[in-house]
């Protein structure tokens, strides 16, 4: 069967094109994983087969199946990922002084944004006849892929850095994956996952090199375009945290596609936010000479020292007229509790990084009063409770007596 709407895989460096029906991860004309590939489409074909009503009602990302790089005869492996809510955030808006909305992808089936890509990965692997699927992860991709592999009846083998949060590693173990903790950083785990892929032929989900993973992530751009239009207003800014750079690249591609197809009448500027201790994409975008490839941040999901999708991320920032900035770990933790206090949304540190970036962007005059901002929460807070605990005052221990409560709240009104 065919995948006629997908025309080629194009190298982002040299422009060489490859057959999208083969399993290929990077352009062989470049050493290592530098030759990242881009999925190219025939949008006339997509436009002819896309029949969904853009009414703001989105059951899952598969509303946009016409845009997704899967074959007509593929068995779709899904847990109803995507279709996440775009919340008004009035309390946070009052706090920040700008109209703010929150796209909460922590509500995806395994609790993180990466489900959008994992659904594509397992669907592609299963159709290709691969029985084992792998990736490297700091935690979220491991949990996400493991859940979808279980759904698709594939064996899953995950490589994680030795210091990955234990909560995130329990989840893939429950899903039945082999979790291999590498004595080293995420980058060491990543390199090993690529080596075993080349040696054993396991299907590799790593979003930084598997060209089809960004395509699943871009559905968030489709959703934001549709949801914003249904609200009657395209936001001025859409804000994502950045690790490998895949997420912001995909989001921009999806939004831009809807604009170029005249489904929406405008596009937002993209703001990419990195932790100060993992700033490679930011440094590259601003053409800093001292690009640091060390990752040292408590926001483990974006603790990437050597991002593989820097080109796509920087292109998204440039094409959208946006920019990037950094946030400290302290600012990230403060943003995590702020989002919880104001809107009752519990996000992990990487998800809070986008809000930390908005606060800094307001201070620096990048975002102006009167503009509209969409903050993307990319993971549920229970993924990493240790980080959040550092930002709170902790539990108050008391004796089981009314007097103890009265002593605590003696100045408060009685119910």
C-alpha positions in Angstrom: 0.0 0.0 0.0 1.0 3.6 -0.5 2.1 6.7 1.5 1.6 9.0 -1.5 1.4 12.2 0.5 5.0 11.7 1.7 7.5 12.5 -1.1 10.9 12.2 0.4 13.3 12.4 3.3 15.5 15.4 2.8 18.8 16.0 4.5 18.8 19.3 6.5 22.4 19.9 5.6 23.1 18.9 2.0 19.5 18.5 0.6 20.0 15.0 -0.6 16.7 13.0 -0.7 15.9 9.5 0.3 13.0 7.1 -0.2 10.6 7.5 2.7 9.6 3.8 2.6 13.0 2.7 3.8 14.2 2.6 7.4 16.9 5.3 7.4 17.7 7.6 10.3 20.3 10.1 9.0 22.0 11.2 5.8 24.9 8.8 5.2 26.9 11.7 3.6 27.7 13.1 7.1 29.5 11.5 10.0 27.7 10.5 13.1 24.1 11.8 13.4 24.7 15.3 11.9 22.7 14.6 8.7 19.2 15.0 10.2 16.4 14.2 7.8 13.2 16.2 7.1 10.0 14.6 6.0 8.7 16.3 2.8 5.0 16.2 1.7 2.8 16.7 -1.3 0.3 19.2 0.3 -2.0 19.0 -2.7 -2.6 15.3 -1.9 -3.0 16.1 1.9 -5.5 18.9 1.1 -7.6 16.6 -1.1 -7.9 13.9 1.6 -8.1 16.1 4.7 -11.8 16.3 5.5 -11.9 17.1 9.2 -13.9 20.0 10.4 -11.7 22.6 12.1 -14.2 23.2 14.8 -11.9 23.0 17.8 -13.2 19.6 18.8 -10.1 17.2 18.8 -10.5 13.7 20.1 -6.9 12.7 19.4 -4.0 13.6 17.1 -5.4 11.2 14.6 -7.9 13.8 13.5 -4.9 14.8 11.4 -4.1 11.4 10.0 -3.9 12.9 6.5 -0.8 14.8 7.7 0.9 11.9 9.4 3.6 9.8 7.7 1.9 6.4 7.9 0.9 4.0 5.1 -2.7 3.4 4.1 -2.6 -0.2 5.4 -0.8 0.5 8.7 -2.3 -0.7 11.9 -2.5 2.5 14.0 -1.1 1.9 17.5 -2.9 4.5 19.6 -4.0 5.3 23.2 -5.9 8.4 22.1 -2.9 10.7 22.4 -3.2 14.3 21.6 -6.4 16.4 21.7 -5.2 18.0 24.9 -7.0 21.0 26.4 -6.0 24.6 25.8 -6.9 26.2 29.1 -7.7 29.8 29.9 -5.4 30.8 32.8 -7.0 33.9 34.3 -5.2 33.7 37.7 -1.8 33.3 36.0 -2.7 36.0 33.6 -3.3 38.4 36.5 0.0 37.4 38.0 2.0 37.9 34.8 0.1 40.9 33.4 -0.5 39.3 30.0 -3.3 37.1 28.6 -2.0 33.5 29.2 -3.3 30.1 28.1 -1.9 26.7 29.0 -1.7 23.7 26.6 -1.5 20.8 29.0 0.2 17.8 27.3 0.7 16.3 30.7 -2.8 14.8 30.1 -1.6 12.5 27.4 -2.0 8.7 28.1 1.5 8.2 29.7 1.6 11.7 31.1 3.8 13.5 28.6 4.0 15.2 25.2 6.2 12.4 23.8 3.1 10.1 23.3 2.5 12.0 20.1 5.7 10.7 18.7 5.6 7.2 20.3 2.3 6.4 18.6 4.0 7.1 15.3 7.1 5.1 16.2 5.3 1.9 17.2 3.0 2.2 14.2 6.0 2.5 11.9 8.0 -0.3 13.6 5.1 -2.7 13.5 4.3 -2.2 9.8 8.0 -2.6 9.1 8.0 -6.0 10.8 10.4 -5.0 13.6 9.8 -6.9 16.8 12.1 -4.8 19.1 12.0 -1.1 19.5 14.4 1.1 21.5 15.4 4.6 22.5 17.5 6.6 24.8 15.7 8.7 27.4 16.0 10.7 30.5 12.7 9.2 31.5 9.6 10.5 29.6 10.4 9.0 26.2 11.2 5.7 28.0 7.8 5.6 29.7 6.0 6.7 26.6 7.6 4.3 24.2 7.2 1.4 26.7 3.5 2.0 27.0 2.9 2.1 23.3 5.2 -0.9 22.7 3.0 -2.8 25.1 -0.1 -1.7 23.2 1.5 -2.8 20.0 2.9 -6.1 21.4 6.5 -5.2 20.7 9.5 -5.8 22.9 11.0 -2.6 24.2 14.5 -1.9 25.4 15.3 1.5 26.9 18.7 3.1 27.6 18.6 5.8 30.4 21.3 7.7 32.2 22.1 6.3 35.7 20.7 9.4 37.4 17.3 9.4 35.7 14.4 10.0 38.2 13.2 6.7 39.8 9.6 7.6 39.3 10.0 7.8 35.6 11.8 4.5 35.5 9.1 2.7 37.4 6.6 3.4 34.7 8.4 1.6 31.8 9.1 -1.3 34.1 5.3 -1.6 34.7 4.8 -1.6 31.0 7.2 -4.5 30.7 10.2 -2.8 29.1 13.8 -3.7 29.8 15.3 -0.6 31.3 19.1 -0.4 31.0 20.7 2.3 33.2 23.9 3.4 31.6 26.8 4.5 33.8 27.0 8.0 32.3 25.0 10.9 30.9 22.0 11.0 28.6 24.4 11.5 25.7 26.2 8.3 26.6 22.9 6.4 26.7 22.0 8.0 23.4 25.2 6.9 21.6 24.8 3.4 22.9 21.2 3.2 21.6 22.4 4.2 18.2 25.2 1.6 18.3 22.8 -1.3 19.1 20.4 -0.1 16.4 23.1 -0.3 13.8 24.3 -3.7 15.1 21.0 -5.5 15.8 18.5 -3.7 13.6 16.2 -2.7 16.5 13.8 0.0 15.5 15.0 3.3 17.0 12.4 5.8 18.3 15.0 8.5 19.2 13.1 11.7 18.1 16.4 13.5 17.3 17.3 11.1 14.5 14.1 9.2 13.6 12.6 11.7 11.0 9.1 10.5 11.6 9.0 11.4 15.3 9.0 15.1 14.8 6.0 14.6 12.5 3.9 13.2 15.4 5.0 16.0 17.6 3.9 18.6 15.0 0.3 17.7 15.7 0.5 20.0 18.7 0.9 22.8 16.1 -2.1 21.6 14.2 -4.2 21.5 17.4 -3.0 24.9 18.6 -3.9 26.4 15.2 -7.3 24.9 15.3 -8.1 25.6 18.9 -6.9 29.2 18.6 -9.0 29.8 15.5 -12.0 28.4 17.3 -11.4 30.9 20.0 -11.1 33.7 17.4 -7.5 34.7 18.1 -4.1 33.4 17.1 -1.7 33.9 20.1 1.3 36.3 19.7 3.6 33.8 21.3 3.8 30.0 21.7 6.4 28.9 24.3 8.1 25.5 24.6 11.1 24.3 26.6 13.9 22.8 24.5 16.0 19.7 25.0 16.9 18.0 21.7 14.9 20.7 19.8 12.4 18.3 18.2 9.3 19.6 20.0 9.5 23.2 19.1 10.5 22.3 15.6 7.5 20.1 15.2 5.1 22.6 16.8 6.2 25.3 14.4 6.0 23.0 11.4 2.4 22.0 12.2 1.2 25.6 12.8 3.0 26.8 9.6 1.4 24.1 7.5 -2.1 25.2 8.6 -1.3 28.8 7.7 0.2 27.9 4.3 -2.9 25.8 3.6 -5.1 28.8 4.5 -6.7 27.0 7.4 -5.7 29.8 9.8 -5.0 33.4 9.0 -1.8 34.0 11.1 1.1 32.4 12.9 2.6 33.0 16.3 6.2 33.7 17.3 7.9 30.8 18.9 9.8 31.2 22.1 12.2 28.4 23.0 13.4 28.2 26.6 16.4 26.2 27.8 17.8 25.7 31.3 21.0 27.7 32.0 22.8 24.4 32.6 21.8 22.9 29.2 21.9 25.8 26.7 23.3 24.5 23.4 20.4 25.4 21.2 20.1 28.9 22.7 23.9 29.4 22.2 23.7 28.3 18.6 20.7 30.5 17.8 22.4 33.5 19.2 25.7 32.5 17.6 27.7 32.4 20.8 31.3 31.2 20.4 31.3 29.3 23.7 28.7 26.6 23.0 28.6 24.4 26.1 27.9 20.7 25.6 27.5 19.9 29.2 24.0 19.3 30.7 23.5 20.2 34.3 19.9 21.0 35.3 17.3 19.5 37.5 14.9 19.7 34.6 15.9 16.2 33.5 13.7 16.0 30.4 15.6 18.8 28.8 19.0 17.9 30.2 20.7 17.5 26.8 24.3 18.5 26.3 24.5 17.7 22.6 21.1 18.4 20.9 20.7 16.6 17.6 17.9 18.8 16.2 19.5 22.2 16.7 19.1 23.0 13.0 15.3 22.4 13.0 14.8 24.2 16.3 16.8 27.3 15.3 14.9 27.3 11.9 11.6 27.3 13.8 12.7 30.3 16.0 14.0 32.2 13.0 11.1 31.5 10.6 8.5 32.4 13.2 10.2 35.7 14.1 10.7 34.3 17.6 13.7 33.9 19.9 15.2 31.8 22.7 16.3 32.5 26.3 17.5 30.7 29.4 16.0 30.1 32.8 17.8 29.1 36.0 16.9 26.0 38.0 15.6 28.3 40.7 13.3 30.1 38.3 12.1 26.8 36.9 11.1 25.5 40.4 9.4 28.8 41.2 7.4 28.5 37.9 6.4 25.0 38.7 4.8 26.0 42.0 3.4 29.2 40.4 1.5 27.2 37.8 0.2 24.9 40.5 -0.8 27.7 42.9 -2.6 29.8 40.3 -4.2 27.3 37.9 -4.1 23.9 39.6 -1.9 22.4 36.9 0.9 20.2 38.1 3.7 20.1 35.6 7.2 18.7 35.8 10.3 21.0 35.8 10.7 20.7 32.0 7.1 21.8 31.6 7.5 24.6 34.0 10.6 25.9 32.0 8.3 27.5 29.5 6.6 29.5 32.2 10.0 30.5 33.7 10.9 31.7 30.2 7.8 33.8 29.9 8.5 35.5 33.2 12.1 36.3 32.0 10.8 37.4 28.6 8.5 39.9 30.3 11.3 41.3 32.4 13.5 41.7 29.2 10.7 43.3 27.2 10.6 40.4 24.6 7.0 39.7 25.4 5.0 42.9 25.7 2.0 43.8 27.8 -1.2 43.3 25.8 0.2 40.2 23.9 -1.3 36.7 24.2 0.9 33.8 25.3 0.4 30.0 25.1 2.5 28.1 27.6 3.0 24.4 26.9 3.2 22.0 29.8 4.9 19.0 28.4 4.8 16.5 31.3 2.7 15.7 34.4 4.3 16.7 37.7 4.2 13.3 39.3 6.9 12.3 36.8 9.4 14.1 39.1 8.2 14.9 42.6 11.7 15.4 44.1 12.3 18.6 42.1 9.0 20.1 43.1 9.5 19.2 46.7 12.5 21.5 46.8 10.3 24.5 45.8 7.7 24.0 48.5 7.7 24.6 52.3 7.0 20.9 52.9 4.5 19.1 55.1 3.5 20.6 58.4 3.5 18.0 61.2 0.9 18.4 64.0 -0.5 16.5 66.9 -4.1 15.2 66.4 -5.8 18.0 68.3 -8.0 21.0 67.5 -5.7 23.2 69.5 -2.9 22.5 67.1 -5.0 23.6 64.2 -6.2 26.7 66.1 -2.6 27.7 66.8 -1.7 27.5 63.1 -4.7 29.5 61.9 -5.6 31.6 64.9 -5.9 34.7 62.7 -8.0 33.1 60.0 -11.8 33.4 59.8 -13.7 30.4 61.1 -15.9 28.6 58.7 
